[in-house]
Amino acid sequence: MAKHILKCPQCRIYTLKNLCSSCGVATSQIKPPKYSPEDPYGDYRRKAKYPDLVAQGLL
């Protein structure tokens, strides 16, 4: 049994098991990347999110 929350990439169900109970696909960890003040990809992420934020009226 895993000690972290896992997610099935196919049916998007969260579980603690290594195999999804509904579809039998191997699950994967859902940890976000560690924070770094010198984030080399931060600009790319913000530019990719910008159109969605404008469409939602948040910017």
PDBQT receptor file of N, H, CA, C and O in Angstrom, charges set to zero:
ATOM      1  N   MET A   1       0.844  -1.188   0.000  1.00  0.00    +0.000 N 
ATOM      2  CA  MET A   1       0.000   0.000   0.000  1.00  0.00    +0.000 C 
ATOM      3  C   MET A   1       0.884   1.244   0.000  1.00  0.00    +0.000 C 
ATOM      4  O   MET A   1       1.864   1.320   0.740  1.00  0.00    +0.000 OA
ATOM      5  N   ALA A   2       0.532   2.203  -0.826  1.00  0.00    +0.000 N 
ATOM      6  H   ALA A   2      -0.265   2.141  -1.427  1.00  0.00    +0.000 HD
ATOM      7  CA  ALA A   2       1.291   3.447  -0.926  1.00  0.00    +0.000 C 
ATOM      8  C   ALA A   2       0.987   4.354   0.255  1.00  0.00    +0.000 C 
ATOM      9  O   ALA A   2      -0.078   4.254   0.865  1.00  0.00    +0.000 OA
ATOM     10  N   LYS A   3       1.919   5.234   0.575  1.00  0.00    +0.000 N 
ATOM     11  H   LYS A   3       2.784   5.315   0.080  1.00  0.00    +0.000 HD
ATOM     12  CA  LYS A   3       1.668   6.155   1.676  1.00  0.00    +0.000 C 
ATOM     13  C   LYS A   3       1.333   7.556   1.181  1.00  0.00    +0.000 C 
ATOM     14  O   LYS A   3       1.119   8.465   1.983  1.00  0.00    +0.000 OA
ATOM     15  N   HIS A   4       1.288   7.734  -0.142  1.00  0.00    +0.000 N 
ATOM     16  H   HIS A   4       1.462   6.995  -0.793  1.00  0.00    +0.000 HD
ATOM     17  CA  HIS A   4       0.914   9.013  -0.737  1.00  0.00    +0.000 C 
ATOM     18  C   HIS A   4      -0.357   8.833  -1.568  1.00  0.00    +0.000 C 
ATOM     19  O   HIS A   4      -0.703   7.726  -1.978  1.00  0.00    +0.000 OA
ATOM     20  N   ILE A   5      -1.037   9.948  -1.800  1.00  0.00    +0.000 N 
ATOM     21  H   ILE A   5      -0.756  10.848  -1.466  1.00  0.00    +0.000 HD
ATOM     22  CA  ILE A   5      -2.227   9.900  -2.636  1.00  0.00    +0.000 C 
ATOM     23  C   ILE A   5      -1.789   9.730  -4.086  1.00  0.00    +0.000 C 
ATOM     24  O   ILE A   5      -0.876  10.412  -4.552  1.00  0.00    +0.000 OA
ATOM     25  N   LEU A   6      -2.440   8.823  -4.786  1.00  0.00    +0.000 N 
ATOM     26  H   LEU A   6      -3.181   8.269  -4.408  1.00  0.00    +0.000 HD
ATOM     27  CA  LEU A   6      -2.142   8.537  -6.183  1.00  0.00    +0.000 C 
ATOM     28  C   LEU A   6      -3.360   8.857  -7.033  1.00  0.00    +0.000 C 
ATOM     29  O   LEU A   6      -4.477   8.922  -6.521  1.00  0.00    +0.000 OA
ATOM     30  N   LYS A   7      -3.151   9.058  -8.331  1.00  0.00    +0.000 N 
ATOM     31  H   LYS A   7      -2.243   9.005  -8.747  1.00  0.00    +0.000 HD
ATOM     32  CA  LYS A   7      -4.245   9.382  -9.233  1.00  0.00    +0.000 C 
ATOM     33  C   LYS A   7      -4.151   8.522 -10.485  1.00  0.00    +0.000 C 
ATOM     34  O   LYS A   7      -3.068   8.321 -11.034  1.00  0.00    +0.000 OA
ATOM     35  N   CYS A   8      -5.284   8.023 -10.923  1.00  0.00    +0.000 N 
ATOM     36  H   CYS A   8      -6.164   8.186 -10.476  1.00  0.00    +0.000 HD
ATOM     37  CA  CYS A   8      -5.347   7.242 -12.161  1.00  0.00    +0.000 C 
ATOM     38  C   CYS A   8      -5.334   8.213 -13.341  1.00  0.00    +0.000 C 
ATOM     39  O   CYS A   8      -6.172   9.113 -13.396  1.00  0.00    +0.000 OA
ATOM     40  N   PRO A   9      -4.400   8.053 -14.289  1.00  0.00    +0.000 N 
ATOM     41  CA  PRO A   9      -4.365   8.980 -15.417  1.00  0.00    +0.000 C 
ATOM     42  C   PRO A   9      -5.503   8.784 -16.413  1.00  0.00    +0.000 C 
ATOM     43  O   PRO A   9      -5.800   9.682 -17.201  1.00  0.00    +0.000 OA
ATOM     44  N   GLN A  10      -6.135   7.624 -16.383  1.00  0.00    +0.000 N 
ATOM     45  H   GLN A  10      -5.894   6.895 -15.743  1.00  0.00    +0.000 HD
ATOM     46  CA  GLN A  10      -7.191   7.341 -17.357  1.00  0.00    +0.000 C 
ATOM     47  C   GLN A  10      -8.563   7.818 -16.874  1.00  0.00    +0.000 C 
ATOM     48  O   GLN A  10      -9.244   8.561 -17.581  1.00  0.00    +0.000 OA
ATOM     49  N   CYS A  11      -8.969   7.396 -15.680  1.00  0.00    +0.000 N 
ATOM     50  H   CYS A  11      -8.416   6.793 -15.106  1.00  0.00    +0.000 HD
ATOM     51  CA  CYS A  11     -10.309   7.772 -15.196  1.00  0.00    +0.000 C 
ATOM     52  C   CYS A  11     -10.268   8.875 -14.140  1.00  0.00    +0.000 C 
ATOM     53  O   CYS A  11     -11.319   9.284 -13.646  1.00  0.00    +0.000 OA
ATOM     54  N   ARG A  12      -9.090   9.361 -13.786  1.00  0.00    +0.000 N 
ATOM     55  H   ARG A  12      -8.236   9.029 -14.187  1.00  0.00    +0.000 HD
ATOM     56  CA  ARG A  12      -8.883  10.497 -12.874  1.00  0.00    +0.000 C 
ATOM     57  C   ARG A  12      -9.471  10.284 -11.485  1.00  0.00    +0.000 C 
ATOM     58  O   ARG A  12     -10.012  11.213 -10.886  1.00  0.00    +0.000 OA
ATOM     59  N   ILE A  13      -9.367   9.071 -10.979  1.00  0.00    +0.000 N 
ATOM     60  H   ILE A  13      -8.927   8.316 -11.465  1.00  0.00    +0.000 HD
ATOM     61  CA  ILE A  13      -9.818   8.752  -9.625  1.00  0.00    +0.000 C 
ATOM     62  C   ILE A  13      -8.620   8.782  -8.683  1.00  0.00    +0.000 C 
ATOM     63  O   ILE A  13      -7.547   8.291  -9.034  1.00  0.00    +0.000 OA
ATOM     64  N   TYR A  14      -8.789   9.354  -7.489  1.00  0.00    +0.000 N 
ATOM     65  H   TYR A  14      -9.660   9.753  -7.204  1.00  0.00    +0.000 HD
ATOM     66  CA  TYR A  14      -7.736   9.379  -6.490  1.00  0.00    +0.000 C 
ATOM     67  C   TYR A  14      -7.825   8.121  -5.643  1.00  0.00    +0.000 C 
ATOM     68  O   TYR A  14      -8.920   7.665  -5.313  1.00  0.00    +0.000 OA
ATOM     69  N   THR A  15      -6.664   7.557  -5.289  1.00  0.00    +0.000 N 
ATOM     70  H   THR A  15      -5.775   7.927  -5.557  1.00  0.00    +0.000 HD
ATOM     71  CA  THR A  15      -6.631   6.318  -4.530  1.00  0.00    +0.000 C 
ATOM     72  C   THR A  15      -5.302   6.207  -3.796  1.00  0.00    +0.000 C 
ATOM     73  O   THR A  15      -4.394   7.002  -4.040  1.00  0.00    +0.000 OA
ATOM     74  N   LEU A  16      -5.177   5.244  -2.912  1.00  0.00    +0.000 N 
ATOM     75  H   LEU A  16      -5.914   4.599  -2.714  1.00  0.00    +0.000 HD
ATOM     76  CA  LEU A  16      -3.916   4.935  -2.247  1.00  0.00    +0.000 C 
ATOM     77  C   LEU A  16      -3.291   3.670  -2.823  1.00  0.00    +0.000 C 
ATOM     78  O   LEU A  16      -2.198   3.280  -2.410  1.00  0.00    +0.000 OA
ATOM     79  N   LYS A  17      -3.964   3.028  -3.767  1.00  0.00    +0.000 N 
ATOM     80  H   LYS A  17      -4.851   3.345  -4.102  1.00  0.00    +0.000 HD
ATOM     81  CA  LYS A  17      -3.482   1.772  -4.336  1.00  0.00    +0.000 C 
ATOM     82  C   LYS A  17      -2.620   2.037  -5.564  1.00  0.00    +0.000 C 
ATOM     83  O   LYS A  17      -2.744   3.083  -6.202  1.00  0.00    +0.000 OA
ATOM     84  N   ASN A  18      -1.747   1.088  -5.893  1.00  0.00    +0.000 N 
ATOM     85  H   ASN A  18      -1.647   0.239  -5.375  1.00  0.00    +0.000 HD
ATOM     86  CA  ASN A  18      -0.867   1.230  -7.049  1.00  0.00    +0.000 C 
ATOM     87  C   ASN A  18      -1.590   0.968  -8.365  1.00  0.00    +0.000 C 
ATOM     88  O   ASN A  18      -1.128   1.401  -9.421  1.00  0.00    +0.000 OA
ATOM     89  N   LEU A  19      -2.719   0.262  -8.313  1.00  0.00    +0.000 N 
ATOM     90  H   LEU A  19      -3.094  -0.090  -7.455  1.00  0.00    +0.000 HD
ATOM     91  CA  LEU A  19      -3.547   0.026  -9.492  1.00  0.00    +0.000 C 
ATOM     92  C   LEU A  19      -4.940   0.595  -9.242  1.00  0.00    +0.000 C 
ATOM     93  O   LEU A  19      -5.479   0.473  -8.142  1.00  0.00    +0.000 OA
ATOM     94  N   CYS A  20      -5.514   1.213 -10.260  1.00  0.00    +0.000 N 
ATOM     95  H   CYS A  20      -5.075   1.313 -11.154  1.00  0.00    +0.000 HD
ATOM     96  CA  CYS A  20      -6.858   1.781 -10.155  1.00  0.00    +0.000 C 
ATOM     97  C   CYS A  20      -7.864   0.649  -9.972  1.00  0.00    +0.000 C 
ATOM     98  O   CYS A  20      -7.805  -0.360 -10.675  1.00  0.00    +0.000 OA
ATOM     99  N   SER A  21      -8.782   0.817  -9.032  1.00  0.00    +0.000 N 
ATOM    100  H   SER A  21      -8.830   1.636  -8.460  1.00  0.00    +0.000 HD
ATOM    101  CA  SER A  21      -9.754  -0.232  -8.754  1.00  0.00    +0.000 C 
ATOM    102  C   SER A  21     -10.855  -0.306  -9.812  1.00  0.00    +0.000 C 
ATOM    103  O   SER A  21     -11.504  -1.344  -9.941  1.00  0.00    +0.000 OA
ATOM    104  N   SER A  22     -11.083   0.771 -10.575  1.00  0.00    +0.000 N 
ATOM    105  H   SER A  22     -10.556   1.615 -10.470  1.00  0.00    +0.000 HD
ATOM    106  CA  SER A  22     -12.150   0.729 -11.570  1.00  0.00    +0.000 C 
ATOM    107  C   SER A  22     -11.675   0.316 -12.962  1.00  0.00    +0.000 C 
ATOM    108  O   SER A  22     -12.406  -0.361 -13.684  1.00  0.00    +0.000 OA
ATOM    109  N   CYS A  23     -10.450   0.717 -13.352  1.00  0.00    +0.000 N 
ATOM    110  H   CYS A  23      -9.856   1.268 -12.766  1.00  0.00    +0.000 HD
ATOM    111  CA  CYS A  23     -10.001   0.388 -14.708  1.00  0.00    +0.000 C 
ATOM    112  C   CYS A  23      -8.735  -0.464 -14.746  1.00  0.00    +0.000 C 
ATOM    113  O   CYS A  23      -8.394  -0.986 -15.807  1.00  0.00    +0.000 OA
ATOM    114  N   GLY A  24      -8.028  -0.623 -13.629  1.00  0.00    +0.000 N 
ATOM    115  H   GLY A  24      -8.305  -0.199 -12.767  1.00  0.00    +0.000 HD
ATOM    116  CA  GLY A  24      -6.853  -1.484 -13.571  1.00  0.00    +0.000 C 
ATOM    117  C   GLY A  24      -5.567  -0.877 -14.099  1.00  0.00    +0.000 C 
ATOM    118  O   GLY A  24      -4.570  -1.588 -14.229  1.00  0.00    +0.000 OA
ATOM    119  N   VAL A  25      -5.554   0.412 -14.406  1.00  0.00    +0.000 N 
ATOM    120  H   VAL A  25      -6.364   0.989 -14.300  1.00  0.00    +0.000 HD
ATOM    121  CA  VAL A  25      -4.362   1.089 -14.919  1.00  0.00    +0.000 C 
ATOM    122  C   VAL A  25      -3.463   1.471 -13.742  1.00  0.00    +0.000 C 
ATOM    123  O   VAL A  25      -3.956   1.746 -12.648  1.00  0.00    +0.000 OA
ATOM    124  N   ALA A  26      -2.156   1.489 -13.961  1.00  0.00    +0.000 N 
ATOM    125  H   ALA A  26      -1.755   1.265 -14.850  1.00  0.00    +0.000 HD
ATOM    126  CA  ALA A  26      -1.214   1.893 -12.918  1.00  0.00    +0.000 C 
ATOM    127  C   ALA A  26      -1.417   3.369 -12.580  1.00  0.00    +0.000 C 
ATOM    128  O   ALA A  26      -1.565   4.199 -13.477  1.00  0.00    +0.000 OA
ATOM    129  N   THR A  27      -1.424   3.690 -11.300  1.00  0.00    +0.000 N 
ATOM    130  H   THR A  27      -1.304   3.016 -10.571  1.00  0.00    +0.000 HD
ATOM    131  CA  THR A  27      -1.623   5.061 -10.840  1.00  0.00    +0.000 C 
ATOM    132  C   THR A  27      -0.284   5.771 -10.728  1.00  0.00    +0.000 C 
ATOM    133  O   THR A  27       0.766   5.129 -10.753  1.00  0.00    +0.000 OA
ATOM    134  N   SER A  28      -0.317   7.099 -10.604  1.00  0.00    +0.000 N 
ATOM    135  H   SER A  28      -1.170   7.620 -10.584  1.00  0.00    +0.000 HD
ATOM    136  CA  SER A  28       0.903   7.883 -10.483  1.00  0.00    +0.000 C 
ATOM    137  C   SER A  28       0.737   8.912  -9.375  1.00  0.00    +0.000 C 
ATOM    138  O   SER A  28      -0.380   9.283  -9.015  1.00  0.00    +0.000 OA
ATOM    139  N   GLN A  29       1.882   9.374  -8.834  1.00  0.00    +0.000 N 
ATOM    140  H   GLN A  29       2.789   9.073  -9.126  1.00  0.00    +0.000 HD
ATOM    141  CA  GLN A  29       1.839  10.376  -7.777  1.00  0.00    +0.000 C 
ATOM    142  C   GLN A  29       1.430  11.721  -8.354  1.00  0.00    +0.000 C 
ATOM    143  O   GLN A  29       1.677  12.008  -9.526  1.00  0.00    +0.000 OA
ATOM    144  N   ILE A  30       0.802  12.544  -7.519  1.00  0.00    +0.000 N 
ATOM    145  H   ILE A  30       0.602  12.311  -6.568  1.00  0.00    +0.000 HD
ATOM    146  CA  ILE A  30       0.290  13.835  -7.987  1.00  0.00    +0.000 C 
ATOM    147  C   ILE A  30       0.988  14.999  -7.303  1.00  0.00    +0.000 C 
ATOM    148  O   ILE A  30       0.404  16.074  -7.171  1.00  0.00    +0.000 OA
ATOM    149  N   LYS A  31       2.214  14.807  -6.871  1.00  0.00    +0.000 N 
ATOM    150  H   LYS A  31       2.689  13.933  -6.978  1.00  0.00    +0.000 HD
ATOM    151  CA  LYS A  31       2.941  15.872  -6.191  1.00  0.00    +0.000 C 
ATOM    152  C   LYS A  31       3.282  16.993  -7.176  1.00  0.00    +0.000 C 
ATOM    153  O   LYS A  31       3.682  16.727  -8.309  1.00  0.00    +0.000 OA
ATOM    154  N   PRO A  32       3.123  18.232  -6.747  1.00  0.00    +0.000 N 
ATOM    155  CA  PRO A  32       3.560  19.337  -7.596  1.00  0.00    +0.000 C 
ATOM    156  C   PRO A  32       5.081  19.456  -7.537  1.00  0.00    +0.000 C 
ATOM    157  O   PRO A  32       5.697  18.925  -6.613  1.00  0.00    +0.000 OA
ATOM    158  N   PRO A  33       5.698  20.136  -8.494  1.00  0.00    +0.000 N 
ATOM    159  CA  PRO A  33       7.147  20.332  -8.427  1.00  0.00    +0.000 C 
ATOM    160  C   PRO A  33       7.516  21.197  -7.227  1.00  0.00    +0.000 C 
ATOM    161  O   PRO A  33       6.716  22.021  -6.783  1.00  0.00    +0.000 OA
ATOM    162  N   LYS A  34       8.713  21.016  -6.705  1.00  0.00    +0.000 N 
ATOM    163  H   LYS A  34       9.364  20.347  -7.065  1.00  0.00    +0.000 HD
ATOM    164  CA  LYS A  34       9.166  21.807  -5.563  1.00  0.00    +0.000 C 
ATOM    165  C   LYS A  34       9.336  23.264  -5.967  1.00  0.00    +0.000 C 
ATOM    166  O   LYS A  34       9.710  23.570  -7.098  1.00  0.00    +0.000 OA
ATOM    167  N   TYR A  35       9.053  24.159  -5.019  1.00  0.00    +0.000 N 
ATOM    168  H   TYR A  35       8.749  23.910  -4.100  1.00  0.00    +0.000 HD
ATOM    169  CA  TYR A  35       9.162  25.591  -5.274  1.00  0.00    +0.000 C 
ATOM    170  C   TYR A  35      10.631  25.997  -5.283  1.00  0.00    +0.000 C 
ATOM    171  O   TYR A  35      11.417  25.535  -4.456  1.00  0.00    +0.000 OA
ATOM    172  N   SER A  36      10.988  26.846  -6.206  1.00  0.00    +0.000 N 
ATOM    173  H   SER A  36      10.349  27.221  -6.879  1.00  0.00    +0.000 HD
ATOM    174  CA  SER A  36      12.330  27.402  -6.278  1.00  0.00    +0.000 C 
ATOM    175  C   SER A  36      12.214  28.876  -6.654  1.00  0.00    +0.000 C 
ATOM    176  O   SER A  36      11.513  29.208  -7.611  1.00  0.00    +0.000 OA
ATOM    177  N   PRO A  37      12.887  29.770  -5.923  1.00  0.00    +0.000 N 
ATOM    178  CA  PRO A  37      12.835  31.189  -6.290  1.00  0.00    +0.000 C 
ATOM    179  C   PRO A  37      13.440  31.456  -7.665  1.00  0.00    +0.000 C 
ATOM    180  O   PRO A  37      13.048  32.407  -8.341  1.00  0.00    +0.000 OA
ATOM    181  N   GLU A  38      14.394  30.621  -8.083  1.00  0.00    +0.000 N 
ATOM    182  H   GLU A  38      14.713  29.848  -7.534  1.00  0.00    +0.000 HD
ATOM    183  CA  GLU A  38      15.000  30.765  -9.401  1.00  0.00    +0.000 C 
ATOM    184  C   GLU A  38      14.335  29.798 -10.375  1.00  0.00    +0.000 C 
ATOM    185  O   GLU A  38      15.014  29.019 -11.044  1.00  0.00    +0.000 OA
ATOM    186  N   ASP A  39      13.021  29.848 -10.454  1.00  0.00    +0.000 N 
ATOM    187  H   ASP A  39      12.469  30.481  -9.911  1.00  0.00    +0.000 HD
ATOM    188  CA  ASP A  39      12.254  28.929 -11.294  1.00  0.00    +0.000 C 
ATOM    189  C   ASP A  39      12.515  29.226 -12.769  1.00  0.00    +0.000 C 
ATOM    190  O   ASP A  39      12.123  30.287 -13.255  1.00  0.00    +0.000 OA
ATOM    191  N   PRO A  40      13.170  28.308 -13.495  1.00  0.00    +0.000 N 
ATOM    192  CA  PRO A  40      13.487  28.597 -14.894  1.00  0.00    +0.000 C 
ATOM    193  C   PRO A  40      12.274  28.554 -15.822  1.00  0.00    +0.000 C 
ATOM    194  O   PRO A  40      12.341  29.090 -16.928  1.00  0.00    +0.000 OA
ATOM    195  N   TYR A  41      11.181  27.939 -15.413  1.00  0.00    +0.000 N 
ATOM    196  H   TYR A  41      11.127  27.504 -14.515  1.00  0.00    +0.000 HD
ATOM    197  CA  TYR A  41      10.009  27.800 -16.279  1.00  0.00    +0.000 C 
ATOM    198  C   TYR A  41       8.820  28.640 -15.813  1.00  0.00    +0.000 C 
ATOM    199  O   TYR A  41       7.727  28.515 -16.364  1.00  0.00    +0.000 OA
ATOM    200  N   GLY A  42       9.016  29.489 -14.813  1.00  0.00    +0.000 N 
ATOM    201  H   GLY A  42       9.904  29.592 -14.365  1.00  0.00    +0.000 HD
ATOM    202  CA  GLY A  42       7.936  30.302 -14.286  1.00  0.00    +0.000 C 
ATOM    203  C   GLY A  42       7.329  31.241 -15.308  1.00  0.00    +0.000 C 
ATOM    204  O   GLY A  42       6.108  31.388 -15.365  1.00  0.00    +0.000 OA
ATOM    205  N   ASP A  43       8.166  31.883 -16.120  1.00  0.00    +0.000 N 
ATOM    206  H   ASP A  43       9.158  31.763 -16.073  1.00  0.00    +0.000 HD
ATOM    207  CA  ASP A  43       7.653  32.794 -17.143  1.00  0.00    +0.000 C 
ATOM    208  C   ASP A  43       6.776  32.060 -18.152  1.00  0.00    +0.000 C 
ATOM    209  O   ASP A  43       5.728  32.565 -18.554  1.00  0.00    +0.000 OA
ATOM    210  N   TYR A  44       7.203  30.877 -18.556  1.00  0.00    +0.000 N 
ATOM    211  H   TYR A  44       8.054  30.466 -18.229  1.00  0.00    +0.000 HD
ATOM    212  CA  TYR A  44       6.418  30.094 -19.518  1.00  0.00    +0.000 C 
ATOM    213  C   TYR A  44       5.064  29.695 -18.939  1.00  0.00    +0.000 C 
ATOM    214  O   TYR A  44       4.048  29.742 -19.633  1.00  0.00    +0.000 OA
ATOM    215  N   ARG A  45       5.053  29.301 -17.663  1.00  0.00    +0.000 N 
ATOM    216  H   ARG A  45       5.878  29.263 -17.099  1.00  0.00    +0.000 HD
ATOM    217  CA  ARG A  45       3.800  28.905 -17.017  1.00  0.00    +0.000 C 
ATOM    218  C   ARG A  45       2.834  30.072 -16.913  1.00  0.00    +0.000 C 
ATOM    219  O   ARG A  45       1.639  29.930 -17.172  1.00  0.00    +0.000 OA
ATOM    220  N   ARG A  46       3.372  31.242 -16.526  1.00  0.00    +0.000 N 
ATOM    221  H   ARG A  46       4.343  31.357 -16.316  1.00  0.00    +0.000 HD
ATOM    222  CA  ARG A  46       2.505  32.423 -16.402  1.00  0.00    +0.000 C 
ATOM    223  C   ARG A  46       1.959  32.852 -17.764  1.00  0.00    +0.000 C 
ATOM    224  O   ARG A  46       0.795  33.239 -17.865  1.00  0.00    +0.000 OA
ATOM    225  N   LYS A  47       2.788  32.789 -18.816  1.00  0.00    +0.000 N 
ATOM    226  H   LYS A  47       3.733  32.475 -18.734  1.00  0.00    +0.000 HD
ATOM    227  CA  LYS A  47       2.317  33.148 -20.157  1.00  0.00    +0.000 C 
ATOM    228  C   LYS A  47       1.264  32.174 -20.659  1.00  0.00    +0.000 C 
ATOM    229  O   LYS A  47       0.350  32.568 -21.384  1.00  0.00    +0.000 OA
ATOM    230  N   ALA A  48       1.380  30.913 -20.283  1.00  0.00    +0.000 N 
ATOM    231  H   ALA A  48       2.122  30.593 -19.694  1.00  0.00    +0.000 HD
ATOM    232  CA  ALA A  48       0.391  29.924 -20.712  1.00  0.00    +0.000 C 
ATOM    233  C   ALA A  48      -0.936  30.109 -19.974  1.00  0.00    +0.000 C 
ATOM    234  O   ALA A  48      -1.992  29.837 -20.545  1.00  0.00    +0.000 OA
ATOM    235  N   LYS A  49      -0.907  30.561 -18.727  1.00  0.00    +0.000 N 
ATOM    236  H   LYS A  49      -0.049  30.782 -18.264  1.00  0.00    +0.000 HD
ATOM    237  CA  LYS A  49      -2.125  30.761 -17.937  1.00  0.00    +0.000 C 
ATOM    238  C   LYS A  49      -2.819  32.086 -18.241  1.00  0.00    +0.000 C 
ATOM    239  O   LYS A  49      -4.009  32.227 -17.960  1.00  0.00    +0.000 OA
ATOM    240  N   TYR A  50      -2.114  33.048 -18.802  1.00  0.00    +0.000 N 
ATOM    241  H   TYR A  50      -1.147  32.933 -19.030  1.00  0.00    +0.000 HD
ATOM    242  CA  TYR A  50      -2.653  34.389 -19.003  1.00  0.00    +0.000 C 
ATOM    243  C   TYR A  50      -3.946  34.425 -19.813  1.00  0.00    +0.000 C 
ATOM    244  O   TYR A  50      -4.887  35.092 -19.382  1.00  0.00    +0.000 OA
ATOM    245  N   PRO A  51      -4.055  33.746 -20.969  1.00  0.00    +0.000 N 
ATOM    246  CA  PRO A  51      -5.319  33.800 -21.727  1.00  0.00    +0.000 C 
ATOM    247  C   PRO A  51      -6.512  33.244 -20.947  1.00  0.00    +0.000 C 
ATOM    248  O   PRO A  51      -7.623  33.757 -21.078  1.00  0.00    +0.000 OA
ATOM    249  N   ASP A  52      -6.302  32.215 -20.146  1.00  0.00    +0.000 N 
ATOM    250  H   ASP A  52      -5.399  31.798 -20.039  1.00  0.00    +0.000 HD
ATOM    251  CA  ASP A  52      -7.394  31.662 -19.347  1.00  0.00    +0.000 C 
ATOM    252  C   ASP A  52      -7.854  32.649 -18.279  1.00  0.00    +0.000 C 
ATOM    253  O   ASP A  52      -9.051  32.784 -18.029  1.00  0.00    +0.000 OA
ATOM    254  N   LEU A  53      -6.902  33.340 -17.651  1.00  0.00    +0.000 N 
ATOM    255  H   LEU A  53      -5.929  33.231 -17.854  1.00  0.00    +0.000 HD
ATOM    256  CA  LEU A  53      -7.260  34.322 -16.624  1.00  0.00    +0.000 C 
ATOM    257  C   LEU A  53      -8.012  35.506 -17.228  1.00  0.00    +0.000 C 
ATOM    258  O   LEU A  53      -8.936  36.029 -16.605  1.00  0.00    +0.000 OA
ATOM    259  N   VAL A  54      -7.630  35.934 -18.425  1.00  0.00    +0.000 N 
ATOM    260  H   VAL A  54      -6.880  35.509 -18.931  1.00  0.00    +0.000 HD
ATOM    261  CA  VAL A  54      -8.327  37.024 -19.103  1.00  0.00    +0.000 C 
ATOM    262  C   VAL A  54      -9.741  36.584 -19.479  1.00  0.00    +0.000 C 
ATOM    263  O   VAL A  54     -10.690  37.353 -19.325  1.00  0.00    +0.000 OA
ATOM    264  N   ALA A  55      -9.885  35.351 -19.971  1.00  0.00    +0.000 N 
ATOM    265  H   ALA A  55      -9.113  34.727 -20.096  1.00  0.00    +0.000 HD
ATOM    266  CA  ALA A  55     -11.209  34.840 -20.355  1.00  0.00    +0.000 C 
ATOM    267  C   ALA A  55     -12.139  34.728 -19.161  1.00  0.00    +0.000 C 
ATOM    268  O   ALA A  55     -13.351  34.888 -19.308  1.00  0.00    +0.000 OA
ATOM    269  N   GLN A  56     -11.593  34.456 -17.978  1.00  0.00    +0.000 N 
ATOM    270  H   GLN A  56     -10.609  34.326 -17.859  1.00  0.00    +0.000 HD
ATOM    271  CA  GLN A  56     -12.402  34.349 -16.770  1.00  0.00    +0.000 C 
ATOM    272  C   GLN A  56     -12.666  35.715 -16.134  1.00  0.00    +0.000 C 
ATOM    273  O   GLN A  56     -13.429  35.818 -15.173  1.00  0.00    +0.000 OA
ATOM    274  N   GLY A  57     -12.045  36.746 -16.664  1.00  0.00    +0.000 N 
ATOM    275  H   GLY A  57     -11.425  36.662 -17.445  1.00  0.00    +0.000 HD
ATOM    276  CA  GLY A  57     -12.243  38.101 -16.131  1.00  0.00    +0.000 C 
ATOM    277  C   GLY A  57     -11.447  38.380 -14.887  1.00  0.00    +0.000 C 
ATOM    278  O   GLY A  57     -11.794  39.288 -14.132  1.00  0.00    +0.000 OA
ATOM    279  N   LEU A  58     -10.383  37.627 -14.644  1.00  0.00    +0.000 N 
ATOM    280  H   LEU A  58     -10.102  36.890 -15.258  1.00  0.00    +0.000 HD
ATOM    281  CA  LEU A  58      -9.579  37.826 -13.447  1.00  0.00    +0.000 C 
ATOM    282  C   LEU A  58      -8.451  38.812 -13.669  1.00  0.00    +0.000 C 
ATOM    283  O   LEU A  58      -7.838  39.272 -12.705  1.00  0.00    +0.000 OA
ATOM    284  N   LEU A  59      -8.164  39.146 -14.905  1.00  0.00    +0.000 N 
ATOM    285  H   LEU A  59      -8.662  38.772 -15.688  1.00  0.00    +0.000 HD
ATOM    286  CA  LEU A  59      -7.134  40.162 -15.216  1.00  0.00    +0.000 C 
ATOM    287  C   LEU A  59      -7.688  41.231 -16.112  1.00  0.00    +0.000 C 
ATOM    288  O   LEU A  59      -6.972  42.163 -16.477  1.00  0.00    +0.000 OA
TER     289      LEU A  59
